[in-house]
Amino acid sequence: MAATVAFINWLANFAIIELFPVLKEGLGLGGVMIVFAALSLLAVGFVTIWFPETKGLSVEEIAALFEHEA
């Protein structure tokens, strides 16, 4: 699982490195920052909806929560 997540992270970084100059040429720096800000807001929404709150839970309770959901 960790290797899969690391691979996805590398792919995302590669995509940003390759897309940034193209987007900057087409949209300008401000436009690129707006696109990345919108993607960040989508990521926050995704995490808010799909990931459970773990504040105040012990490690054992968190492990049980994720084992139950898997």
Backbone as a chain_set.jsonl record, in Angstrom:
{"seq": "MAATVAFINWLANFAIIELFPVLKEGLGLGGVMIVFAALSLLAVGFVTIWFPETKGLSVEEIAALFEHEA", "coords": {"N": [[0.821, -1.201, 0.0], [1.903, 1.289, 0.827], [3.843, 1.662, -1.123], [2.274, 2.015, -3.381], [0.954, 4.411, -2.805], [3.181, 6.109, -2.665], [3.999, 5.948, -5.328], [1.805, 7.148, -6.633], [2.055, 9.7, -5.574], [4.514, 10.466, -6.728], [3.706, 10.46, -9.428], [1.799, 12.525, -9.391], [3.427, 14.706, -8.719], [5.098, 14.71, -10.979], [3.195, 15.308, -12.942], [2.482, 17.922, -12.203], [4.939, 19.244, -12.555], [5.259, 18.959, -15.321], [2.923, 20.152, -16.353], [2.829, 22.77, -15.37], [4.501, 24.763, -16.803], [3.162, 24.796, -19.298], [0.534, 25.52, -18.616], [1.083, 28.009, -17.46], [1.981, 29.45, -19.65], [-0.374, 29.52, -21.154], [-2.429, 30.481, -19.409], [-1.3, 32.37, -17.78], [0.527, 33.391, -14.833], [-1.137, 34.043, -12.639], [-3.56, 32.805, -13.356], [-2.787, 30.118, -13.319], [-2.25, 29.795, -10.603], [-4.803, 30.14, -9.583], [-6.078, 27.892, -10.662], [-4.632, 25.844, -9.34], [-5.303, 26.508, -6.708], [-8.047, 26.014, -6.752], [-8.009, 23.248, -7.176], [-6.853, 22.516, -4.767], [-8.874, 23.249, -2.985], [-10.83, 21.431, -3.778], [-9.536, 19.106, -2.947], [-9.538, 19.488, -0.167], [-12.288, 19.363, 0.304], [-12.753, 16.701, -0.478], [-11.247, 15.285, 1.471], [-12.583, 16.119, 3.765], [-15.107, 14.967, 3.39], [-14.648, 12.163, 2.948], [-12.787, 11.147, 4.811], [-12.576, 10.012, 8.145], [-13.093, 11.782, 11.265], [-10.493, 11.982, 13.611], [-9.717, 13.222, 15.864], [-9.036, 13.362, 19.271], [-9.237, 10.644, 19.633], [-7.886, 7.515, 20.689], [-4.908, 5.693, 19.687], [-5.549, 3.014, 19.368], [-8.325, 3.133, 19.044], [-8.466, 4.546, 16.641], [-7.189, 2.733, 14.919], [-9.043, 0.642, 15.059], [-11.229, 1.926, 13.938], [-10.428, 2.305, 11.245], [-9.965, -0.331, 10.513], [-12.511, -1.361, 10.668], [-13.801, 0.052, 8.627], [-12.478, -0.839, 6.398]], "CA": [[0.0, 0.0, 0.0], [2.763, 2.468, 0.893], [4.497, 1.821, -2.422], [1.261, 2.538, -4.296], [0.76, 5.821, -2.465], [4.393, 6.806, -3.087], [3.949, 6.025, -6.79], [0.807, 8.161, -6.987], [2.667, 10.976, -5.224], [5.486, 10.762, -7.784], [2.956, 10.804, -10.638], [1.205, 13.851, -9.207], [4.514, 15.674, -8.82], [5.496, 14.75, -12.381], [2.151, 16.02, -13.684], [2.601, 19.35, -11.891], [6.157, 19.739, -13.201], [5.048, 19.011, -16.765], [1.804, 21.018, -16.71], [2.991, 24.159, -14.935], [4.909, 25.694, -17.871], [2.122, 24.877, -20.329], [-0.556, 26.325, -18.065], [1.562, 29.379, -17.273], [1.993, 30.073, -20.983], [-1.746, 29.727, -21.615], [-3.293, 31.193, -18.471], [-0.557, 33.334, -16.974], [0.832, 32.891, -13.487], [-2.335, 34.181, -11.801], [-4.511, 31.761, -13.736], [-2.283, 28.83, -12.83], [-2.439, 29.77, -9.155], [-6.242, 29.94, -9.357], [-6.351, 26.474, -10.946], [-4.087, 25.038, -8.246], [-6.1, 26.796, -5.512], [-9.314, 25.285, -6.906], [-7.709, 21.83, -6.923], [-6.639, 22.372, -3.327], [-10.198, 23.279, -2.338], [-11.448, 20.128, -4.045], [-8.88, 18.126, -2.075], [-10.051, 19.701, 1.194], [-13.64, 18.802, 0.314], [-12.635, 15.244, -0.518], [-10.793, 14.811, 2.785], [-13.66, 16.38, 4.729], [-16.214, 14.028, 3.183], [-14.301, 10.752, 2.922], [-11.92, 10.707, 5.905], [-13.232, 10.216, 9.434], [-12.428, 12.617, 12.256], [-9.762, 11.159, 14.569], [-9.319, 14.069, 16.987], [-9.47, 12.891, 20.572], [-9.283, 9.187, 19.689], [-6.611, 6.843, 20.952], [-4.369, 4.967, 18.541], [-6.311, 1.779, 19.236], [-9.633, 3.478, 18.487], [-8.256, 4.897, 15.235], [-6.93, 1.479, 14.203], [-10.316, -0.073, 14.975], [-12.078, 2.658, 13.007], [-10.011, 2.029, 9.88], [-10.163, -1.757, 10.251], [-13.947, -1.56, 10.469], [-14.169, 0.62, 7.33], [-11.801, -1.557, 5.293]], "C": [[0.86, 1.259, 0.0], [3.449, 2.722, -0.446], [3.518, 2.406, -3.444], [1.046, 4.03, -4.056], [1.979, 6.64, -2.884], [4.422, 6.975, -4.608], [2.967, 7.093, -7.248], [1.343, 9.555, -6.684], [3.672, 11.4, -6.29], [4.771, 11.158, -9.075], [2.342, 12.201, -10.545], [2.273, 14.935, -9.324], [4.981, 15.817, -10.264], [4.487, 15.537, -13.208], [2.246, 17.527, -13.435], [3.81, 19.949, -12.599], [5.953, 19.897, -14.706], [3.955, 20.01, -17.161], [2.028, 22.485, -16.385], [3.442, 25.087, -16.058], [3.848, 25.866, -18.964], [0.973, 25.751, -19.847], [-0.142, 27.778, -17.887], [1.579, 30.124, -18.599], [0.576, 30.408, -21.435], [-2.58, 30.615, -20.716], [-2.606, 32.344, -17.746], [-0.375, 32.782, -15.569], [-0.383, 32.958, -12.564], [-3.367, 33.099, -12.089], [-4.098, 30.392, -13.239], [-2.506, 28.718, -11.325], [-3.914, 29.567, -8.806], [-6.614, 28.481, -9.604], [-5.862, 25.602, -9.803], [-4.849, 25.276, -6.939], [-7.437, 26.051, -5.57], [-9.107, 23.795, -6.666], [-7.487, 21.572, -5.437], [-7.961, 22.384, -2.571], [-10.958, 21.977, -2.578], [-10.845, 19.047, -3.149], [-9.371, 18.259, -0.636], [-11.464, 19.126, 1.31], [-13.625, 17.29, 0.326], [-12.253, 14.69, 0.848], [-11.893, 14.992, 3.821], [-14.776, 15.355, 4.613], [-15.801, 12.585, 3.441], [-13.433, 10.251, 4.076], [-12.578, 10.99, 7.241], [-12.408, 11.119, 10.351], [-11.757, 11.717, 13.296], [-9.311, 11.964, 15.783], [-9.888, 13.506, 18.288], [-9.565, 11.383, 20.698], [-7.904, 8.624, 19.995], [-6.158, 6.113, 19.692], [-5.165, 3.688, 18.304], [-7.684, 2.033, 18.628], [-9.538, 3.838, 17.004], [-8.022, 3.639, 14.409], [-8.225, 0.695, 14.026], [-11.25, 0.607, 13.968], [-11.713, 2.319, 11.561], [-10.13, 0.535, 9.542], [-11.632, -2.033, 9.951], [-14.37, -1.066, 9.079], [-13.551, -0.128, 6.157], [-12.485, -2.829, 5.03]], "O": [[0.58, 2.197, -0.745], [3.614, 3.872, -0.852], [3.914, 3.213, -4.284], [0.967, 4.813, -5.003], [1.829, 7.746, -3.403], [4.824, 8.024, -5.113], [3.27, 7.862, -8.159], [1.113, 10.49, -7.452], [3.684, 12.557, -6.71], [5.193, 12.1, -9.746], [2.367, 12.963, -11.511], [2.047, 15.967, -9.957], [5.234, 16.931, -10.723], [4.864, 16.335, -14.067], [2.104, 18.317, -14.367], [3.722, 21.032, -13.177], [6.427, 20.867, -15.297], [4.062, 20.649, -18.207], [1.474, 23.357, -17.054], [2.814, 26.126, -16.257], [3.666, 26.964, -19.489], [0.495, 26.618, -20.578], [-0.937, 28.683, -18.138], [1.228, 31.302, -18.657], [0.347, 31.459, -22.033], [-3.365, 31.426, -21.209], [-3.273, 33.198, -17.162], [-1.041, 31.826, -15.171], [-0.629, 32.03, -11.794], [-3.972, 32.546, -11.171], [-4.93, 29.6, -12.795], [-2.906, 27.664, -10.831], [-4.23, 28.889, -7.829], [-7.381, 27.899, -8.838], [-6.585, 24.719, -9.341], [-5.023, 24.349, -6.148], [-7.902, 25.521, -4.561], [-9.935, 23.149, -6.025], [-7.887, 20.532, -4.914], [-8.147, 21.618, -1.626], [-11.647, 21.48, -1.686], [-11.559, 18.176, -2.653], [-9.594, 17.254, 0.04], [-11.794, 18.476, 2.302], [-14.394, 16.663, 1.054], [-12.864, 13.735, 1.328], [-12.111, 14.117, 4.66], [-15.331, 14.92, 5.622], [-16.54, 11.848, 4.095], [-13.352, 9.043, 4.298], [-13.088, 12.09, 7.457], [-11.187, 11.207, 10.226], [-12.385, 10.79, 13.806], [-8.598, 11.443, 16.641], [-11.08, 13.213, 18.381], [-9.936, 10.879, 21.759], [-6.885, 9.194, 19.603], [-6.932, 5.939, 18.751], [-5.425, 3.322, 17.157], [-8.158, 1.254, 17.8], [-10.411, 3.484, 16.212], [-8.586, 3.491, 13.325], [-8.474, 0.143, 12.954], [-11.974, -0.067, 13.235], [-12.598, 2.074, 10.741], [-10.373, 0.188, 8.386], [-11.954, -2.844, 9.083], [-15.203, -1.695, 8.427], [-14.059, -0.052, 5.039], [-12.075, -3.579, 4.144]]}, "num_chains": 1, "name": "protein.A"}
